[in-house]
Amino acid sequence: MAITVGMTNEMRLKTGPEHSAQKFYPKVPDVFGTPFLGGLFEGVSADLMAPHLGPGETSVGTSMNLNHTAATPLGMEVRAVTEVTAVEKGGRQITFKLEAFDEKEKIGDAVHVRFIINLEKFLQRLEAKKS
C-alpha cells in the first residue's frame, strides 16, 4: 500500500531525566530538550512510513523546520502527531506536518521531509566514504 497525503500517525513519550536539555548544555533549564522533540518527530514519521516500505528499503530524514514553542517539565508525557502533506519524486520523498503537545498545551510544530532509500546501497556508499 502506497503512502498517501492525509495519512496520520501518533506517538507518545513519557519524558524523564534522559530527555533533559542539559544533556546538550548544562547551563540551560532542566526541561524536555529540543533535540529530543526533533527525534520524536523523526520517529513518529518514520514509524508511519515503515509498514509501506519494500524489501531492503528504509527512510532517512533530509530536513526539518522545527519550532519548540513551550517548555515541558520532565515527567510529563509528550504526544507527537504527524500527517503526510506531500508525496513527491516517484513516491520516494515524503513531507510531513507535525505538532506536539504536553499534558497542558501545544509545545511545538515542524515540517519534516524523509526520503525512501535502498539500505544496502546506502551502507555501501557510507563504507566507501570511510576510505
N, C-alpha and C positions, 0 to 999 in steps of 0.2 A: 504494500500500500504506500502510495507516494505521500510526501509531506506537502500539506496544502495550507494556504492562507486561512487564518482563523483557528487553527489548531492551538490548544492551550495545555499547559501543564502547571502544576503547583508543587512546591517543596517546602518543608518546614525544618527549622534548625533551632534547637534549644541552645542558646548561647551560654558559654562558660568562660573560665579564665583563659583557655586556649584560643579564644577569639578576640582577645583584647588588642586594642590599637597599640598598646605598649609593647607588643611583640615586635613592632617595627621601629618604634622610637619611644624610649622610656619617659620622656618629658611631656607626654600628651595625656589627656584624661583616660582613665581605665574604663573604656566603653567598647561596644562592638565596633571593630575596625573596618574601615572602608575596603581594604583588600579582601576581607572575608565576605563582605557583601558582594564584591565583584566575583569572587569564587562561587558563591551561592547562585548568582545569576548565570554564570557559565554552566554550573552543574544542572540547574533546572532545565536549561535549554538543551544541553547535550542529552539529558535523560529523555526529553521529548523526541529527539531525533533517533535515538538508539534502536528502537524496535523497527524502524523503517529503513535501516541501512542494509546493504547487501553483504554477502560473504567477503571478508577481507577489508571492509570499509569501516572507518570511524570518522569522527568530526574533530576539527580544531577551531578554536576561536581566532578570528582575524582582526576584530576591532570591537571596542566597547566605549560608548559615551555614557558615563555613569554620573549621576547626581546623588550624593548622600546628603539628605536634607534635614534629618533629625537624628539625635543621639539615642542609642538604646542601651539601657543599663544591662550589664552582664547578668545572666539568669533568666532573662525574658526570652520568649520564643519569637523567632522571625519567620515570616511567611513570604515566599517569593512566588510570583505568578508571571509566567511567560506566555506570549502569544506570537505566532508566526504572522508577520506582516508582509513578507515578500519571499518569493522563491524564484531565483534567477540562475543564469549560467547553466542551463540544461538541468535544473533541479539540484545543482551542487552547492549553490550559495543560498543560505537561509538567513533572513533578517528577522529579529525578534524585538518586540516591545515588552519591557519588563517593569514591574512595580514590586516594592517590598513594603511590608507592614510589620510593626512590632505589635505588642498586645494593646497599645494605646492609639497608634496613629500610623500614617504612611511615613516611611523613613527614606525612601529613595525610588529612583526610576533609572532606566537605561534603555539605550538602543544597542543591540549586540548582533554581530554577524559571525556566523560559523560556516565553515566550508567542509564538504564531504571529501575525504581523501582515501586513497588506497594505502593502507598501513604499511604493507611490505615495501612499496616504492618510497614512502616517506622515510622509513627506517634506513633504507639503502642510501638515500641522499644525506641523511644525518650522519651515518657512518663514514661516508666519503668526505664529509666536511671535517671530520676529526683528523684526517691525514694530511 
